[in-house]
Amino acid sequence: MQNEVAQDVTKELTRFQRYTGSLMDNALNTGTKVLIVIILFFIGRFIINGIRKLVRKSLERSKVDNGNIGFIDATVKVILYLLLIGLLAGYFGIETASIVALLGSAGLTIGLAFQGSLSNFAGGMLILLTKPFRINDFIKVSGIEAEGTVDEIGMFYTRLKTVDNRSIVIPNSVLSNTTVTNLTFYDVRKLEIIVSVSYGSDIDKVKNVLKELLEGENYVIRSKEMQIFVNSLASSGIEIGMRFYVKKSEYWTSRWKCLENIKKAFDENGIDIPFNQLDVHIENPGS
């Protein structure tokens, strides 16, 4: 009887030892995995911070608004951490396919709810990457016939300041899907002015007067080509064209000053500027 009891006790002790041994092995394996995951997390965190710094520096060099930089930084941070968590979850044996499916369905729902805002956001990202225009550039947007100086480039909207000090807010999706003319993209601009003279004027004299005028103006860039030509033989006079280059910052002041000086030069040299006229011939039926 005592032998049987001793055998039973021995069996139970053996089972207990095996059970505790398996628990210790599992605990060691789990602890090792946890330790590895913690190490991988900190490595991934270091890489994520490095990527964020590169993105911020790139945006700062592009002179992006600070608010937009913070928004982009937060978006990049969330995306990278989601990828990191998904990779670490796969290391523990969690099905990453289910995680991806869950995130995909959530993203689809959010995308349908904020379709317009997301298209504006995508347009803003495209503008920031391709840089068709920057702050303080003067642009003209076709289709909506809007033009002005770029005052702010937001993630969803771009703000223009018109010449008469009005503010125009344009969705980025519109700007990324239409033709935008950047009038101040280059450091210099070609200025074209068309003036009319009467048919009785000496064309060579007119061209010489205009040439002397341009050669005496400080705003004209003489290292680039200047053109003076007959543009058209209009109904009320001869149209003379002038093309020359000026600094982009002096475009309008140069145009206004040039027009004023042309009128003065024509007056000094007896050159007539025609205006629309109507000749009426009256016939007397009884004569």
C-alpha positions as CSV (number, residue, x, y, z in Angstrom):
1,M,0.0,0.0,0.0
2,Q,2.8,2.4,0.9
3,N,4.6,1.5,-2.3
4,E,1.5,2.4,-4.4
5,V,1.2,5.8,-2.6
6,A,4.8,6.5,-3.1
7,Q,4.6,5.7,-6.8
8,D,1.5,8.0,-7.2
9,V,3.3,10.8,-5.5
10,T,6.3,10.3,-7.7
11,K,4.2,10.4,-10.8
12,E,2.5,13.6,-9.7
13,L,5.8,15.2,-8.9
14,T,7.1,14.3,-12.3
15,R,4.1,15.8,-14.0
16,F,4.5,18.9,-11.9
17,Q,8.1,19.2,-12.9
18,R,7.3,18.8,-16.6
19,Y,4.5,21.4,-16.4
20,T,6.7,23.9,-14.5
21,G,9.5,23.2,-16.9
22,S,7.3,23.9,-20.0
23,L,6.0,27.1,-18.3
24,M,9.6,28.2,-17.8
25,D,10.5,27.5,-21.4
26,N,7.4,29.3,-22.6
27,A,8.2,32.2,-20.3
28,L,11.8,32.4,-21.5
29,N,10.7,32.2,-25.2
30,T,8.0,34.9,-24.6
31,G,10.4,37.1,-22.6
32,T,13.0,36.7,-25.4
33,K,10.4,37.7,-28.0
34,V,9.3,40.7,-25.9
35,L,12.9,41.8,-25.4
36,I,13.6,41.5,-29.2
37,V,10.4,43.4,-30.0
38,I,11.3,46.2,-27.6
39,I,14.8,46.4,-29.2
40,L,13.2,46.4,-32.7
41,F,10.7,49.1,-31.6
42,F,13.5,51.5,-30.5
43,I,15.4,50.8,-33.7
44,G,12.3,51.5,-35.7
45,R,11.6,54.6,-33.7
46,F,15.2,55.9,-34.4
47,I,14.7,55.3,-38.1
48,I,11.3,57.0,-38.0
49,N,12.7,60.1,-36.3
50,G,15.5,60.3,-38.9
51,I,12.9,60.1,-41.8
52,R,10.8,62.8,-40.1
53,K,13.9,65.1,-39.8
54,L,14.7,64.7,-43.5
55,V,11.1,65.5,-44.4
56,R,11.0,68.6,-42.2
57,K,14.3,69.9,-43.6
58,S,13.1,69.4,-47.1
59,L,9.9,71.3,-46.4
60,E,11.7,74.1,-44.6
61,R,14.0,74.5,-47.7
62,S,10.9,74.7,-49.8
63,K,9.7,77.6,-47.5
64,V,6.5,75.7,-46.6
65,D,4.3,77.3,-44.0
66,N,5.0,76.1,-40.4
67,G,1.5,74.9,-39.9
68,N,1.7,72.8,-43.0
69,I,5.0,71.4,-41.9
70,G,3.5,70.3,-38.6
71,F,0.6,68.7,-40.4
72,I,2.8,66.8,-42.8
73,D,5.1,65.7,-40.0
74,A,2.2,64.3,-38.0
75,T,0.8,62.4,-41.0
76,V,4.2,60.9,-41.8
77,K,4.6,59.9,-38.1
78,V,1.2,58.1,-38.0
79,I,1.8,56.2,-41.2
80,L,5.3,55.1,-40.2
81,Y,4.3,54.0,-36.7
82,L,1.4,52.0,-38.1
83,L,3.8,50.2,-40.4
84,L,6.2,49.5,-37.5
85,I,3.4,48.1,-35.3
86,G,2.2,45.9,-38.2
87,L,5.7,44.5,-38.6
88,L,6.1,43.8,-34.8
89,A,2.7,42.2,-34.6
90,G,3.7,39.8,-37.4
91,Y,6.8,38.8,-35.3
92,F,4.4,37.6,-32.6
93,G,2.5,35.5,-35.0
94,I,-0.5,37.8,-35.4
95,E,-1.9,37.7,-38.9
96,T,-0.9,40.9,-40.6
97,A,-3.4,40.3,-43.4
98,S,-6.3,40.8,-40.9
99,I,-4.6,44.0,-39.7
100,V,-4.2,45.3,-43.2
101,A,-7.8,44.4,-44.1
102,L,-9.1,46.3,-41.1
103,L,-7.0,49.3,-41.8
104,G,-8.0,49.1,-45.5
105,S,-11.8,49.0,-44.7
106,A,-11.4,51.9,-42.2
107,G,-9.4,53.9,-44.8
108,L,-12.1,53.3,-47.5
109,T,-14.8,54.5,-45.2
110,I,-12.9,57.6,-44.2
111,G,-12.0,58.2,-47.9
112,L,-15.7,58.1,-49.0
113,A,-16.7,60.4,-46.2
114,F,-14.0,63.0,-46.9
115,Q,-13.6,62.5,-50.6
116,G,-13.5,66.2,-51.4
117,S,-11.1,67.1,-48.6
118,L,-8.8,64.2,-49.5
119,S,-8.6,65.3,-53.2
120,N,-7.7,68.8,-52.0
121,F,-5.1,67.2,-49.6
122,A,-3.6,65.2,-52.5
123,G,-3.6,68.3,-54.6
124,G,-1.7,70.2,-51.9
125,M,0.9,67.4,-51.6
126,L,1.3,67.4,-55.4
127,I,1.9,71.2,-55.3
128,L,4.5,70.9,-52.5
129,L,6.3,68.1,-54.4
130,T,6.3,69.6,-57.9
131,K,6.6,73.2,-56.8
132,P,4.8,74.9,-59.8
133,F,4.7,78.0,-57.8
134,R,5.8,79.3,-54.4
135,I,5.0,82.0,-51.9
136,N,5.1,85.5,-53.4
137,D,4.8,84.2,-57.0
138,F,2.3,85.9,-59.2
139,I,0.1,83.3,-60.9
140,K,-2.9,83.2,-63.2
141,V,-5.3,80.3,-63.0
142,S,-7.2,79.3,-66.2
143,G,-10.8,78.2,-66.1
144,I,-11.7,80.3,-63.0
145,E,-9.9,83.4,-64.3
146,A,-8.2,84.1,-61.0
147,E,-4.8,85.8,-60.7
148,G,-2.8,87.2,-57.9
149,T,0.2,86.8,-55.6
150,V,0.5,83.5,-53.7
151,D,0.0,84.5,-50.1
152,E,-0.3,81.0,-48.5
153,I,-0.1,77.4,-49.7
154,G,-2.2,75.3,-47.3
155,M,-2.8,71.5,-47.3
156,F,-6.3,72.0,-48.7
157,Y,-6.5,75.5,-50.1
158,T,-4.2,78.1,-51.6
159,R,-4.7,81.8,-50.9
160,L,-4.0,84.5,-53.5
161,K,-3.8,88.2,-52.9
162,T,-5.0,90.3,-55.9
163,V,-3.6,93.6,-57.0
164,D,-6.6,95.4,-55.5
165,N,-5.9,93.7,-52.1
166,R,-8.6,91.0,-52.2
167,S,-8.1,87.5,-51.0
168,I,-9.0,84.5,-53.2
169,V,-9.1,81.0,-51.7
170,I,-8.7,78.2,-54.3
171,P,-9.0,74.5,-53.6
172,N,-5.8,72.6,-54.3
173,S,-7.6,70.0,-56.3
174,V,-8.5,72.8,-58.8
175,L,-4.9,74.1,-59.0
176,S,-3.5,70.6,-59.5
177,N,-6.0,69.8,-62.4
178,T,-5.9,73.0,-64.4
179,T,-3.3,75.2,-66.2
180,V,-1.5,77.6,-63.9
181,T,0.6,80.3,-65.4
182,N,3.5,81.5,-63.2
183,L,4.2,85.0,-64.3
184,T,7.2,85.5,-61.9
185,F,8.8,82.1,-62.3
186,Y,11.9,83.6,-63.9
187,D,14.0,86.5,-62.6
188,V,13.3,88.6,-65.7
189,R,10.2,89.2,-67.8
190,K,9.7,90.3,-71.3
191,L,7.6,93.4,-71.5
192,E,5.6,94.1,-74.7
193,I,4.1,97.5,-75.4
194,I,2.1,98.4,-78.5
195,V,1.6,102.1,-79.5
196,S,-0.2,103.6,-82.5
197,V,1.0,106.4,-84.7
198,S,-0.8,108.2,-87.5
199,Y,-0.3,107.0,-91.1
200,G,1.4,110.3,-91.9
201,S,4.2,109.6,-89.4
202,D,7.7,108.6,-90.6
203,I,8.1,105.0,-89.4
204,D,11.9,105.2,-89.3
205,K,11.8,108.3,-87.1
206,V,9.3,106.7,-84.8
207,K,11.4,103.6,-84.4
208,N,14.5,105.8,-83.7
209,V,12.7,107.8,-81.0
210,L,11.6,104.6,-79.3
211,K,15.1,103.1,-79.6
212,E,16.7,106.1,-77.9
213,L,14.0,106.1,-75.2
214,L,14.7,102.4,-74.3
215,E,18.5,102.9,-74.4
216,G,18.1,105.7,-71.8
217,E,15.9,103.8,-69.4
218,N,17.5,102.2,-66.3
219,Y,14.9,99.5,-65.9
220,V,15.7,98.0,-69.4
221,I,18.1,95.0,-69.3
222,R,20.4,95.9,-72.1
223,S,22.2,92.5,-72.1
224,K,19.1,90.9,-73.6
225,E,17.5,91.5,-77.0
226,M,15.3,94.6,-77.6
227,Q,12.9,94.6,-80.5
228,I,11.0,97.5,-82.2
229,F,8.8,96.5,-85.1
230,V,5.6,97.3,-87.1
231,N,3.0,95.1,-85.4
232,S,-0.1,95.9,-87.5
233,L,-1.6,98.4,-90.0
234,A,-4.8,99.1,-88.2
235,S,-7.8,101.0,-89.4
236,S,-6.9,104.2,-87.5
237,G,-3.1,104.1,-87.4
238,I,0.1,102.1,-87.6
239,E,0.8,99.9,-84.5
240,I,4.4,99.9,-83.4
241,G,5.5,97.1,-81.1
242,M,8.3,97.2,-78.5
243,R,9.7,94.1,-76.7
244,F,12.4,94.2,-74.0
245,Y,13.3,92.6,-70.7
246,V,12.9,94.0,-67.2
247,K,13.3,92.6,-63.7
248,K,10.2,90.7,-62.5
249,S,9.9,93.0,-59.5
250,E,9.9,96.1,-61.7
251,Y,7.4,94.8,-64.4
252,W,4.5,97.1,-63.7
253,T,6.5,100.2,-62.7
254,S,8.5,99.8,-65.9
255,R,5.4,99.5,-68.0
256,W,3.8,102.6,-66.5
257,K,6.9,104.7,-66.7
258,C,7.6,103.6,-70.3
259,L,4.1,104.5,-71.5
260,E,4.4,107.9,-69.9
261,N,7.8,108.6,-71.4
262,I,6.5,107.4,-74.9
263,K,3.8,110.1,-74.8
264,K,6.4,112.8,-73.8
265,A,8.8,111.7,-76.5
266,F,6.1,111.7,-79.2
267,D,5.0,115.2,-78.1
268,E,8.6,116.5,-78.3
269,N,9.2,115.0,-81.8
270,G,5.8,115.9,-83.3
271,I,4.6,112.4,-83.6
272,D,0.8,112.0,-83.5
273,I,-1.0,109.3,-81.6
274,P,-4.3,108.6,-83.6
275,F,-7.7,108.1,-82.1
276,N,-10.8,106.6,-83.6
277,Q,-12.3,108.9,-86.2
278,L,-15.5,108.8,-88.3
279,D,-15.6,110.8,-91.6
280,V,-19.1,111.8,-92.6
281,H,-19.8,112.9,-96.2
282,I,-23.1,114.8,-96.8
283,E,-24.4,114.9,-100.3
284,N,-27.1,117.3,-101.4
285,P,-29.6,115.5,-103.6
286,G,-30.9,118.8,-105.1
287,S,-27.5,120.0,-106.3
